[in-house]
């Protein structure tokens, strides 16, 4: 049992790093919670949110200490609009996660990952450009986009960071590090609600959740500090994003791959 907990702590630390620079760290933690520790899917989903909250809070603080919150007034307002819209969507997603199966979303998620990988690889320079200012999205575009990503994040969390960054970088024209700053704030805000609701339903293993939170807080804070100051942080974030998506695709389709090889 102690070995399992040490592996869980190490996995949470890695997930904290991955979540802060790219996203989909929950693919690591959910696998640990369900496959290694044997938690039921609904309890794993709830327990995972404790670690996600710790990671989001630590990453937000790390970005704050790295002076990534010092933005012009217009950009500040745009950032908080995104936070509010996404959080409202997450409330609906959390509700759905309590009443329906995750299987349908998991099937869609598998194929969306492939689409996302293609988008990232077609014109990689778009991910590394540092624009002078983000694009001012119309309400007709921004509200449904960020509301939908909030619904997804509230429902299952896994992969939310990947899709959120794609919208921030490719559509809203934020640089990848500033996109991660907004992502950290968004995830922290709506995960507070998620943890409260899952706890109310008795779907959190607090002992394991605290362990995962500790690992993800350490990984999130250290990675945020690095990303705030390192000149090549954007490049590393882009490369990590590709690795994470490829790993998630292999995991999602492992059954089919194993059948073909067999």
C-alpha positions in Angstrom: 0.0 0.0 0.0 2.8 2.4 0.8 4.4 1.8 -2.6 1.0 2.6 -4.2 0.9 5.9 -2.3 4.4 6.8 -3.3 3.6 6.1 -7.0 0.4 8.2 -6.6 2.5 11.1 -5.1 5.0 10.9 -7.9 2.2 10.7 -10.5 0.5 13.7 -8.9 3.8 15.7 -9.1 4.1 14.9 -12.8 0.5 15.8 -13.4 0.9 19.1 -11.7 3.8 20.0 -14.1 1.8 18.8 -17.1 -1.4 20.6 -16.1 0.5 23.9 -15.6 2.3 24.0 -18.9 -0.2 22.2 -21.2 -3.1 20.1 -19.8 -4.4 16.6 -19.5 -2.6 15.8 -16.3 -5.8 14.2 -15.2 -5.2 11.4 -17.6 -2.3 10.4 -15.3 -4.1 10.9 -12.0 -7.4 9.3 -13.0 -5.5 6.2 -14.2 -3.7 6.0 -10.9 -6.9 6.5 -8.9 -8.9 3.9 -10.9 -6.3 1.3 -12.0 -3.8 1.5 -9.3 -5.8 2.4 -6.2 -9.0 0.8 -7.3 -11.4 3.7 -6.7 -14.8 3.5 -8.4 -15.0 5.9 -11.4 -17.4 8.4 -9.7 -15.2 8.5 -6.6 -12.1 8.8 -8.7 -13.6 11.7 -10.6 -14.4 13.5 -7.3 -11.1 12.7 -5.6 -9.2 13.9 -8.7 -10.8 17.3 -8.3 -9.0 17.8 -4.9 -5.6 17.5 -6.6 -6.8 19.6 -9.5 -7.8 22.4 -7.1 -4.4 22.2 -5.4 -2.6 22.3 -8.7 -4.7 25.2 -10.0 -4.3 27.3 -6.8 -0.5 26.7 -6.7 0.0 27.4 -10.4 -2.1 30.6 -10.1 0.1 31.7 -7.2 3.2 30.9 -9.1 2.1 32.9 -12.1 1.2 35.8 -9.7 4.7 35.7 -8.1 6.1 35.7 -11.6 4.3 39.0 -12.4 2.1 37.4 -15.0 -1.0 39.2 -13.6 0.3 42.6 -14.5 -1.8 43.2 -17.6 -3.4 46.3 -19.3 -6.9 47.0 -18.1 -8.6 45.8 -21.2 -6.8 42.5 -21.1 -7.7 42.1 -17.4 -11.4 42.6 -18.2 -11.2 40.1 -21.1 -9.5 37.5 -18.8 -12.1 37.8 -16.1 -14.9 37.5 -18.7 -13.4 34.2 -19.8 -13.2 33.0 -16.2 -16.9 33.9 -15.5 -18.3 32.3 -18.7 -16.2 29.1 -18.3 -17.2 28.7 -14.7 -20.9 29.0 -15.6 -20.5 26.2 -18.1 -18.6 24.1 -15.5 -21.5 24.3 -13.2 -23.7 22.5 -15.8 -20.9 20.0 -16.5 -20.5 19.1 -12.8 -24.3 18.5 -12.6 -24.1 16.2 -15.7 -21.2 14.3 -14.2 -23.4 13.4 -11.3 -26.4 12.0 -13.3 -25.0 10.4 -16.5 -22.2 8.0 -17.5 -18.7 9.3 -18.5 -18.6 6.7 -21.3 -20.2 8.8 -24.0 -17.9 11.8 -23.3 -14.9 9.4 -23.3 -15.7 8.2 -26.8 -16.0 11.7 -28.2 -12.8 12.7 -26.3 -10.8 10.0 -28.1 -11.5 11.4 -31.5 -11.3 15.0 -30.5 -7.7 14.3 -29.3 -6.8 13.3 -32.9 -8.3 16.4 -34.3 -6.4 18.5 -31.7 -3.1 16.9 -32.6 -3.6 17.7 -36.3 -4.5 21.3 -35.5 -1.4 21.7 -33.3 1.0 20.1 -35.9 -0.3 21.8 -39.1 1.1 25.3 -38.3 3.3 25.0 -35.2 4.5 28.7 -35.4 1.0 29.9 -34.5 1.5 28.4 -31.0 4.8 30.2 -30.5 3.9 33.7 -31.6 3.7 36.3 -28.9 1.0 38.8 -30.1 1.0 42.4 -29.0 -2.6 42.0 -27.7 -5.2 39.2 -27.7 -8.0 39.3 -30.3 -11.3 40.8 -29.1 -13.7 38.0 -29.7 -17.4 38.8 -30.3 -19.8 37.6 -27.7 -21.4 35.4 -30.3 -18.2 33.4 -30.5 -16.6 33.7 -27.1 -19.7 32.9 -25.0 -20.5 29.5 -26.6 -16.9 28.5 -26.9 -15.9 29.1 -23.3 -19.2 28.0 -22.0 -18.8 24.7 -23.8 -15.2 24.1 -22.6 -16.5 24.9 -19.1 -19.2 22.2 -19.4 -16.5 19.7 -20.5 -14.2 20.6 -17.7 -16.9 20.4 -15.1 -17.9 17.0 -16.4 -14.7 15.1 -16.6 -11.7 17.6 -16.4 -9.4 15.2 -18.4 -8.2 17.1 -21.5 -9.9 20.4 -20.6 -6.6 22.2 -20.5 -5.7 21.0 -24.0 -8.9 22.3 -25.5 -8.9 25.5 -23.5 -5.3 26.4 -24.6 -6.3 25.7 -28.3 -9.1 28.3 -28.0 -6.9 30.8 -26.2 -3.9 30.5 -28.5 -5.4 29.8 -31.9 -8.7 31.8 -31.7 -8.3 34.4 -28.9 -4.6 34.9 -29.9 -3.1 34.8 -26.4 0.5 33.6 -26.2 0.7 30.1 -24.8 2.1 31.1 -21.3 -0.6 33.8 -20.8 -3.2 31.3 -21.9 -1.9 29.0 -19.2 -2.3 31.8 -16.7 -6.0 32.2 -17.5 -6.4 28.4 -17.5 -5.0 28.2 -14.0 -7.4 30.8 -12.7 -10.4 29.3 -14.5 -9.7 25.8 -13.2 -9.2 27.0 -9.7 -12.5 28.9 -9.6 -14.7 26.2 -10.9 -12.9 23.4 -9.2 -13.8 25.0 -5.8 -17.4 24.4 -6.8 -16.7 20.9 -8.0 -15.0 19.8 -4.8 -17.8 21.2 -2.7 -20.5 19.4 -4.7 -18.6 16.0 -4.9 -17.9 16.3 -1.2 -21.6 16.9 -0.5 -22.4 13.7 -2.5 -19.8 11.7 -0.5 -17.7 11.0 -3.7 -14.3 12.1 -2.4 -11.6 9.9 -0.7 -10.0 12.7 1.3 -6.9 10.8 2.4 -5.9 10.0 -1.2 -7.2 13.4 -2.4 -4.9 15.2 0.0 -1.9 13.2 -1.2 -2.7 14.0 -4.8 -3.2 17.6 -4.0 0.2 17.9 -2.3 2.0 16.4 -5.3 0.1 18.6 -7.8 0.6 21.8 -5.7 4.4 21.3 -5.7 4.5 20.5 -9.4 2.1 23.3 -10.3 4.0 26.0 -8.3 7.5 25.1 -9.5 6.4 24.8 -13.1 4.5 28.1 -13.0 7.6 29.9 -11.6 9.7 28.3 -14.4 7.2 29.3 -17.1 7.0 32.9 -15.8 10.8 33.5 -16.2 12.3 31.1 -18.7 12.6 32.6 -22.2 11.9 29.3 -23.9 9.0 28.3 -21.7 6.5 28.7 -24.6 8.5 26.3 -26.8 8.7 23.8 -24.0 4.9 24.1 -23.3 4.2 23.5 -27.0 6.4 20.4 -27.1 4.9 19.0 -23.9 1.4 19.6 -25.3 2.2 17.4 -28.3 3.7 14.6 -26.1 0.7 14.7 -23.7 -1.8 14.5 -26.6 0.1 11.6 -28.3 0.3 9.7 -25.0 -3.5 10.3 -24.4 -4.3 9.1 -27.9 -2.2 5.9 -27.4 -4.0 5.3 -24.1 -7.4 6.0 -25.5 -6.9 3.6 -28.4 -4.7 1.0 -26.7 -7.3 -1.7 -26.9 -7.6 -1.3 -30.7 -3.8 -1.0 -31.1 -3.3 -4.2 -29.0 -5.8 -6.0 -31.2 -4.1 -5.0 -34.4 -0.6 -6.0 -33.1 -2.0 -9.3 -31.7 
